[in-house]
Amino acid sequence: MTCGEYPFRVWSSAARGLVTLVAMESKIAKEARLALIADAKRMTPEQRLEAFLAHCQLVMELHASGVKIRLSKLKASA
């Protein structure tokens, strides 16, 4: 199971109906996360805002393409 970029191991307690997510660590993922944090600290507020805007635009394009695919599948099955 993944949540964002982080893989998780799911532990379930059937008796209580609880699910606990435990992050699986890797050296490469940890180094990448630390590098990302260091890069963000070096950015100006304007650069962080521009990066956030670019991120949001890419996420919206990804979402729109998913909607387009789902609609085309619905039309094909109708």
Phi and psi restraints in degrees (range 20) as a CNS / XPLOR table:
assign (resid 1 and name C) (resid 2 and name N)
       (resid 2 and name CA) (resid 2 and name C) 1.0 -124.1 20.0 2
assign (resid 2 and name N) (resid 2 and name CA)
       (resid 2 and name C) (resid 3 and name N) 1.0 152.7 20.0 2
assign (resid 2 and name C) (resid 3 and name N)
       (resid 3 and name CA) (resid 3 and name C) 1.0 -134.1 20.0 2
assign (resid 3 and name N) (resid 3 and name CA)
       (resid 3 and name C) (resid 4 and name N) 1.0 101.0 20.0 2
assign (resid 3 and name C) (resid 4 and name N)
       (resid 4 and name CA) (resid 4 and name C) 1.0 69.8 20.0 2
assign (resid 4 and name N) (resid 4 and name CA)
       (resid 4 and name C) (resid 5 and name N) 1.0 -128.7 20.0 2
assign (resid 4 and name C) (resid 5 and name N)
       (resid 5 and name CA) (resid 5 and name C) 1.0 -93.7 20.0 2
assign (resid 5 and name N) (resid 5 and name CA)
       (resid 5 and name C) (resid 6 and name N) 1.0 -4.1 20.0 2
assign (resid 5 and name C) (resid 6 and name N)
       (resid 6 and name CA) (resid 6 and name C) 1.0 -101.9 20.0 2
assign (resid 6 and name N) (resid 6 and name CA)
       (resid 6 and name C) (resid 7 and name N) 1.0 121.1 20.0 2
assign (resid 6 and name C) (resid 7 and name N)
       (resid 7 and name CA) (resid 7 and name C) 1.0 -74.1 20.0 2
assign (resid 7 and name N) (resid 7 and name CA)
       (resid 7 and name C) (resid 8 and name N) 1.0 145.2 20.0 2
assign (resid 7 and name C) (resid 8 and name N)
       (resid 8 and name CA) (resid 8 and name C) 1.0 -128.6 20.0 2
assign (resid 8 and name N) (resid 8 and name CA)
       (resid 8 and name C) (resid 9 and name N) 1.0 147.5 20.0 2
assign (resid 8 and name C) (resid 9 and name N)
       (resid 9 and name CA) (resid 9 and name C) 1.0 -100.3 20.0 2
assign (resid 9 and name N) (resid 9 and name CA)
       (resid 9 and name C) (resid 10 and name N) 1.0 130.3 20.0 2
assign (resid 9 and name C) (resid 10 and name N)
       (resid 10 and name CA) (resid 10 and name C) 1.0 -96.5 20.0 2
assign (resid 10 and name N) (resid 10 and name CA)
       (resid 10 and name C) (resid 11 and name N) 1.0 126.5 20.0 2
assign (resid 10 and name C) (resid 11 and name N)
       (resid 11 and name CA) (resid 11 and name C) 1.0 -113.8 20.0 2
assign (resid 11 and name N) (resid 11 and name CA)
       (resid 11 and name C) (resid 12 and name N) 1.0 124.9 20.0 2
assign (resid 11 and name C) (resid 12 and name N)
       (resid 12 and name CA) (resid 12 and name C) 1.0 -117.6 20.0 2
assign (resid 12 and name N) (resid 12 and name CA)
       (resid 12 and name C) (resid 13 and name N) 1.0 137.4 20.0 2
assign (resid 12 and name C) (resid 13 and name N)
       (resid 13 and name CA) (resid 13 and name C) 1.0 -110.5 20.0 2
assign (resid 13 and name N) (resid 13 and name CA)
       (resid 13 and name C) (resid 14 and name N) 1.0 99.8 20.0 2
assign (resid 13 and name C) (resid 14 and name N)
       (resid 14 and name CA) (resid 14 and name C) 1.0 -62.8 20.0 2
assign (resid 14 and name N) (resid 14 and name CA)
       (resid 14 and name C) (resid 15 and name N) 1.0 -32.8 20.0 2
assign (resid 14 and name C) (resid 15 and name N)
       (resid 15 and name CA) (resid 15 and name C) 1.0 -63.2 20.0 2
assign (resid 15 and name N) (resid 15 and name CA)
       (resid 15 and name C) (resid 16 and name N) 1.0 -38.3 20.0 2
assign (resid 15 and name C) (resid 16 and name N)
       (resid 16 and name CA) (resid 16 and name C) 1.0 -102.8 20.0 2
assign (resid 16 and name N) (resid 16 and name CA)
       (resid 16 and name C) (resid 17 and name N) 1.0 -11.5 20.0 2
assign (resid 16 and name C) (resid 17 and name N)
       (resid 17 and name CA) (resid 17 and name C) 1.0 72.9 20.0 2
assign (resid 17 and name N) (resid 17 and name CA)
       (resid 17 and name C) (resid 18 and name N) 1.0 24.3 20.0 2
assign (resid 17 and name C) (resid 18 and name N)
       (resid 18 and name CA) (resid 18 and name C) 1.0 -97.8 20.0 2
assign (resid 18 and name N) (resid 18 and name CA)
       (resid 18 and name C) (resid 19 and name N) 1.0 145.5 20.0 2
assign (resid 18 and name C) (resid 19 and name N)
       (resid 19 and name CA) (resid 19 and name C) 1.0 -124.8 20.0 2
assign (resid 19 and name N) (resid 19 and name CA)
       (resid 19 and name C) (resid 20 and name N) 1.0 127.3 20.0 2
assign (resid 19 and name C) (resid 20 and name N)
       (resid 20 and name CA) (resid 20 and name C) 1.0 -115.0 20.0 2
assign (resid 20 and name N) (resid 20 and name CA)
       (resid 20 and name C) (resid 21 and name N) 1.0 131.0 20.0 2
assign (resid 20 and name C) (resid 21 and name N)
       (resid 21 and name CA) (resid 21 and name C) 1.0 -98.2 20.0 2
assign (resid 21 and name N) (resid 21 and name CA)
       (resid 21 and name C) (resid 22 and name N) 1.0 127.3 20.0 2
assign (resid 21 and name C) (resid 22 and name N)
       (resid 22 and name CA) (resid 22 and name C) 1.0 -119.6 20.0 2
assign (resid 22 and name N) (resid 22 and name CA)
       (resid 22 and name C) (resid 23 and name N) 1.0 121.9 20.0 2
assign (resid 22 and name C) (resid 23 and name N)
       (resid 23 and name CA) (resid 23 and name C) 1.0 -68.3 20.0 2
assign (resid 23 and name N) (resid 23 and name CA)
       (resid 23 and name C) (resid 24 and name N) 1.0 134.6 20.0 2
assign (resid 23 and name C) (resid 24 and name N)
       (resid 24 and name CA) (resid 24 and name C) 1.0 -93.0 20.0 2
assign (resid 24 and name N) (resid 24 and name CA)
       (resid 24 and name C) (resid 25 and name N) 1.0 121.5 20.0 2
assign (resid 24 and name C) (resid 25 and name N)
       (resid 25 and name CA) (resid 25 and name C) 1.0 -91.6 20.0 2
assign (resid 25 and name N) (resid 25 and name CA)
       (resid 25 and name C) (resid 26 and name N) 1.0 147.8 20.0 2
assign (resid 25 and name C) (resid 26 and name N)
       (resid 26 and name CA) (resid 26 and name C) 1.0 -140.0 20.0 2
assign (resid 26 and name N) (resid 26 and name CA)
       (resid 26 and name C) (resid 27 and name N) 1.0 152.0 20.0 2
assign (resid 26 and name C) (resid 27 and name N)
       (resid 27 and name CA) (resid 27 and name C) 1.0 -63.0 20.0 2
assign (resid 27 and name N) (resid 27 and name CA)
       (resid 27 and name C) (resid 28 and name N) 1.0 -42.7 20.0 2
assign (resid 27 and name C) (resid 28 and name N)
       (resid 28 and name CA) (resid 28 and name C) 1.0 -65.0 20.0 2
assign (resid 28 and name N) (resid 28 and name CA)
       (resid 28 and name C) (resid 29 and name N) 1.0 -44.3 20.0 2
assign (resid 28 and name C) (resid 29 and name N)
       (resid 29 and name CA) (resid 29 and name C) 1.0 -64.0 20.0 2
assign (resid 29 and name N) (resid 29 and name CA)
       (resid 29 and name C) (resid 30 and name N) 1.0 -40.4 20.0 2
assign (resid 29 and name C) (resid 30 and name N)
       (resid 30 and name CA) (resid 30 and name C) 1.0 -64.4 20.0 2
assign (resid 30 and name N) (resid 30 and name CA)
       (resid 30 and name C) (resid 31 and name N) 1.0 -43.4 20.0 2
assign (resid 30 and name C) (resid 31 and name N)
       (resid 31 and name CA) (resid 31 and name C) 1.0 -64.1 20.0 2
assign (resid 31 and name N) (resid 31 and name CA)
       (resid 31 and name C) (resid 32 and name N) 1.0 -40.2 20.0 2
assign (resid 31 and name C) (resid 32 and name N)
       (resid 32 and name CA) (resid 32 and name C) 1.0 -64.9 20.0 2
assign (resid 32 and name N) (resid 32 and name CA)
       (resid 32 and name C) (resid 33 and name N) 1.0 -42.1 20.0 2
assign (resid 32 and name C) (resid 33 and name N)
       (resid 33 and name CA) (resid 33 and name C) 1.0 -62.8 20.0 2
assign (resid 33 and name N) (resid 33 and name CA)
       (resid 33 and name C) (resid 34 and name N) 1.0 -44.3 20.0 2
assign (resid 33 and name C) (resid 34 and name N)
       (resid 34 and name CA) (resid 34 and name C) 1.0 -65.5 20.0 2
assign (resid 34 and name N) (resid 34 and name CA)
       (resid 34 and name C) (resid 35 and name N) 1.0 -38.0 20.0 2
assign (resid 34 and name C) (resid 35 and name N)
       (resid 35 and name CA) (resid 35 and name C) 1.0 -65.3 20.0 2
assign (resid 35 and name N) (resid 35 and name CA)
       (resid 35 and name C) (resid 36 and name N) 1.0 -40.5 20.0 2
assign (resid 35 and name C) (resid 36 and name N)
       (resid 36 and name CA) (resid 36 and name C) 1.0 -63.0 20.0 2
assign (resid 36 and name N) (resid 36 and name CA)
       (resid 36 and name C) (resid 37 and name N) 1.0 -42.8 20.0 2
assign (resid 36 and name C) (resid 37 and name N)
       (resid 37 and name CA) (resid 37 and name C) 1.0 -63.0 20.0 2
assign (resid 37 and name N) (resid 37 and name CA)
       (resid 37 and name C) (resid 38 and name N) 1.0 -43.6 20.0 2
assign (resid 37 and name C) (resid 38 and name N)
       (resid 38 and name CA) (resid 38 and name C) 1.0 -63.2 20.0 2
assign (resid 38 and name N) (resid 38 and name CA)
       (resid 38 and name C) (resid 39 and name N) 1.0 -41.9 20.0 2
assign (resid 38 and name C) (resid 39 and name N)
       (resid 39 and name CA) (resid 39 and name C) 1.0 -62.7 20.0 2
assign (resid 39 and name N) (resid 39 and name CA)
       (resid 39 and name C) (resid 40 and name N) 1.0 -42.2 20.0 2
assign (resid 39 and name C) (resid 40 and name N)
       (resid 40 and name CA) (resid 40 and name C) 1.0 -63.9 20.0 2
assign (resid 40 and name N) (resid 40 and name CA)
       (resid 40 and name C) (resid 41 and name N) 1.0 -35.7 20.0 2
assign (resid 40 and name C) (resid 41 and name N)
       (resid 41 and name CA) (resid 41 and name C) 1.0 -68.3 20.0 2
assign (resid 41 and name N) (resid 41 and name CA)
       (resid 41 and name C) (resid 42 and name N) 1.0 -27.8 20.0 2
assign (resid 41 and name C) (resid 42 and name N)
       (resid 42 and name CA) (resid 42 and name C) 1.0 -81.9 20.0 2
assign (resid 42 and name N) (resid 42 and name CA)
       (resid 42 and name C) (resid 43 and name N) 1.0 -13.2 20.0 2
assign (resid 42 and name C) (resid 43 and name N)
       (resid 43 and name CA) (resid 43 and name C) 1.0 -80.2 20.0 2
assign (resid 43 and name N) (resid 43 and name CA)
       (resid 43 and name C) (resid 44 and name N) 1.0 148.0 20.0 2
assign (resid 43 and name C) (resid 44 and name N)
       (resid 44 and name CA) (resid 44 and name C) 1.0 -77.5 20.0 2
assign (resid 44 and name N) (resid 44 and name CA)
       (resid 44 and name C) (resid 45 and name N) 1.0 163.3 20.0 2
assign (resid 44 and name C) (resid 45 and name N)
       (resid 45 and name CA) (resid 45 and name C) 1.0 -56.6 20.0 2
assign (resid 45 and name N) (resid 45 and name CA)
       (resid 45 and name C) (resid 46 and name N) 1.0 -37.6 20.0 2
assign (resid 45 and name C) (resid 46 and name N)
       (resid 46 and name CA) (resid 46 and name C) 1.0 -65.2 20.0 2
assign (resid 46 and name N) (resid 46 and name CA)
       (resid 46 and name C) (resid 47 and name N) 1.0 -40.4 20.0 2
assign (resid 46 and name C) (resid 47 and name N)
       (resid 47 and name CA) (resid 47 and name C) 1.0 -66.0 20.0 2
assign (resid 47 and name N) (resid 47 and name CA)
       (resid 47 and name C) (resid 48 and name N) 1.0 -39.9 20.0 2
assign (resid 47 and name C) (resid 48 and name N)
       (resid 48 and name CA) (resid 48 and name C) 1.0 -64.3 20.0 2
assign (resid 48 and name N) (resid 48 and name CA)
       (resid 48 and name C) (resid 49 and name N) 1.0 -39.7 20.0 2
assign (resid 48 and name C) (resid 49 and name N)
       (resid 49 and name CA) (resid 49 and name C) 1.0 -64.9 20.0 2
assign (resid 49 and name N) (resid 49 and name CA)
       (resid 49 and name C) (resid 50 and name N) 1.0 -42.6 20.0 2
assign (resid 49 and name C) (resid 50 and name N)
       (resid 50 and name CA) (resid 50 and name C) 1.0 -63.3 20.0 2
assign (resid 50 and name N) (resid 50 and name CA)
       (resid 50 and name C) (resid 51 and name N) 1.0 -40.5 20.0 2
assign (resid 50 and name C) (resid 51 and name N)
       (resid 51 and name CA) (resid 51 and name C) 1.0 -65.1 20.0 2
assign (resid 51 and name N) (resid 51 and name CA)
       (resid 51 and name C) (resid 52 and name N) 1.0 -40.3 20.0 2
assign (resid 51 and name C) (resid 52 and name N)
       (resid 52 and name CA) (resid 52 and name C) 1.0 -65.3 20.0 2
assign (resid 52 and name N) (resid 52 and name CA)
       (resid 52 and name C) (resid 53 and name N) 1.0 -41.1 20.0 2
assign (resid 52 and name C) (resid 53 and name N)
       (resid 53 and name CA) (resid 53 and name C) 1.0 -62.3 20.0 2
assign (resid 53 and name N) (resid 53 and name CA)
       (resid 53 and name C) (resid 54 and name N) 1.0 -45.5 20.0 2
assign (resid 53 and name C) (resid 54 and name N)
       (resid 54 and name CA) (resid 54 and name C) 1.0 -61.5 20.0 2
assign (resid 54 and name N) (resid 54 and name CA)
       (resid 54 and name C) (resid 55 and name N) 1.0 -41.5 20.0 2
assign (resid 54 and name C) (resid 55 and name N)
       (resid 55 and name CA) (resid 55 and name C) 1.0 -59.9 20.0 2
assign (resid 55 and name N) (resid 55 and name CA)
       (resid 55 and name C) (resid 56 and name N) 1.0 -48.0 20.0 2
assign (resid 55 and name C) (resid 56 and name N)
       (resid 56 and name CA) (resid 56 and name C) 1.0 -62.1 20.0 2
assign (resid 56 and name N) (resid 56 and name CA)
       (resid 56 and name C) (resid 57 and name N) 1.0 -40.8 20.0 2
assign (resid 56 and name C) (resid 57 and name N)
       (resid 57 and name CA) (resid 57 and name C) 1.0 -64.0 20.0 2
assign (resid 57 and name N) (resid 57 and name CA)
       (resid 57 and name C) (resid 58 and name N) 1.0 -41.6 20.0 2
assign (resid 57 and name C) (resid 58 and name N)
       (resid 58 and name CA) (resid 58 and name C) 1.0 -65.6 20.0 2
assign (resid 58 and name N) (resid 58 and name CA)
       (resid 58 and name C) (resid 59 and name N) 1.0 -40.1 20.0 2
assign (resid 58 and name C) (resid 59 and name N)
       (resid 59 and name CA) (resid 59 and name C) 1.0 -64.3 20.0 2
assign (resid 59 and name N) (resid 59 and name CA)
       (resid 59 and name C) (resid 60 and name N) 1.0 -40.9 20.0 2
assign (resid 59 and name C) (resid 60 and name N)
       (resid 60 and name CA) (resid 60 and name C) 1.0 -66.4 20.0 2
assign (resid 60 and name N) (resid 60 and name CA)
       (resid 60 and name C) (resid 61 and name N) 1.0 -37.6 20.0 2
assign (resid 60 and name C) (resid 61 and name N)
       (resid 61 and name CA) (resid 61 and name C) 1.0 -63.6 20.0 2
assign (resid 61 and name N) (resid 61 and name CA)
       (resid 61 and name C) (resid 62 and name N) 1.0 -41.3 20.0 2
assign (resid 61 and name C) (resid 62 and name N)
       (resid 62 and name CA) (resid 62 and name C) 1.0 -63.2 20.0 2
assign (resid 62 and name N) (resid 62 and name CA)
       (resid 62 and name C) (resid 63 and name N) 1.0 -44.0 20.0 2
assign (resid 62 and name C) (resid 63 and name N)
       (resid 63 and name CA) (resid 63 and name C) 1.0 -62.6 20.0 2
assign (resid 63 and name N) (resid 63 and name CA)
       (resid 63 and name C) (resid 64 and name N) 1.0 -45.2 20.0 2
assign (resid 63 and name C) (resid 64 and name N)
       (resid 64 and name CA) (resid 64 and name C) 1.0 -62.6 20.0 2
assign (resid 64 and name N) (resid 64 and name CA)
       (resid 64 and name C) (resid 65 and name N) 1.0 -38.1 20.0 2
assign (resid 64 and name C) (resid 65 and name N)
       (resid 65 and name CA) (resid 65 and name C) 1.0 -66.9 20.0 2
assign (resid 65 and name N) (resid 65 and name CA)
       (resid 65 and name C) (resid 66 and name N) 1.0 -36.4 20.0 2
assign (resid 65 and name C) (resid 66 and name N)
       (resid 66 and name CA) (resid 66 and name C) 1.0 -64.2 20.0 2
assign (resid 66 and name N) (resid 66 and name CA)
       (resid 66 and name C) (resid 67 and name N) 1.0 -41.1 20.0 2
assign (resid 66 and name C) (resid 67 and name N)
       (resid 67 and name CA) (resid 67 and name C) 1.0 -63.6 20.0 2
assign (resid 67 and name N) (resid 67 and name CA)
       (resid 67 and name C) (resid 68 and name N) 1.0 -42.8 20.0 2
assign (resid 67 and name C) (resid 68 and name N)
       (resid 68 and name CA) (resid 68 and name C) 1.0 -61.6 20.0 2
assign (resid 68 and name N) (resid 68 and name CA)
       (resid 68 and name C) (resid 69 and name N) 1.0 -42.6 20.0 2
assign (resid 68 and name C) (resid 69 and name N)
       (resid 69 and name CA) (resid 69 and name C) 1.0 -65.1 20.0 2
assign (resid 69 and name N) (resid 69 and name CA)
       (resid 69 and name C) (resid 70 and name N) 1.0 -44.9 20.0 2
assign (resid 69 and name C) (resid 70 and name N)
       (resid 70 and name CA) (resid 70 and name C) 1.0 -62.1 20.0 2
assign (resid 70 and name N) (resid 70 and name CA)
       (resid 70 and name C) (resid 71 and name N) 1.0 -40.7 20.0 2
assign (resid 70 and name C) (resid 71 and name N)
       (resid 71 and name CA) (resid 71 and name C) 1.0 -65.1 20.0 2
assign (resid 71 and name N) (resid 71 and name CA)
       (resid 71 and name C) (resid 72 and name N) 1.0 -40.7 20.0 2
assign (resid 71 and name C) (resid 72 and name N)
       (resid 72 and name CA) (resid 72 and name C) 1.0 -66.2 20.0 2
assign (resid 72 and name N) (resid 72 and name CA)
       (resid 72 and name C) (resid 73 and name N) 1.0 -34.7 20.0 2
assign (resid 72 and name C) (resid 73 and name N)
       (resid 73 and name CA) (resid 73 and name C) 1.0 -68.9 20.0 2
assign (resid 73 and name N) (resid 73 and name CA)
       (resid 73 and name C) (resid 74 and name N) 1.0 -37.7 20.0 2
assign (resid 73 and name C) (resid 74 and name N)
       (resid 74 and name CA) (resid 74 and name C) 1.0 -65.7 20.0 2
assign (resid 74 and name N) (resid 74 and name CA)
       (resid 74 and name C) (resid 75 and name N) 1.0 -41.7 20.0 2
assign (resid 74 and name C) (resid 75 and name N)
       (resid 75 and name CA) (resid 75 and name C) 1.0 -66.6 20.0 2
assign (resid 75 and name N) (resid 75 and name CA)
       (resid 75 and name C) (resid 76 and name N) 1.0 -38.0 20.0 2
assign (resid 75 and name C) (resid 76 and name N)
       (resid 76 and name CA) (resid 76 and name C) 1.0 -67.8 20.0 2
assign (resid 76 and name N) (resid 76 and name CA)
       (resid 76 and name C) (resid 77 and name N) 1.0 -33.8 20.0 2
assign (resid 76 and name C) (resid 77 and name N)
       (resid 77 and name CA) (resid 77 and name C) 1.0 -82.8 20.0 2
assign (resid 77 and name N) (resid 77 and name CA)
       (resid 77 and name C) (resid 78 and name N) 1.0 -14.2 20.0 2
